[in-house]
């Protein structure tokens, strides 16, 4: 009986995910994804406020240097 390429790839993927190493990789990938989502949400939420704060700091530094 011949196994198709799709079935072979699926079997390899399942063996990889079942292994302990594969599980760790999936867990770390999910953790990195969660951190990226939180970082993007924080930038979207605080972006304008941070931009104005950094602009104010920059102008104060320029004024102090004059």
Secondary structure, DSSP 8 states (H G I E B T S, - for coil): ----HHHHHHHHHHHHHHSHHHHHHHHHHHHHHHHHHHHHHHHHHHHHHHHHHHHHHHHHHHHHH-
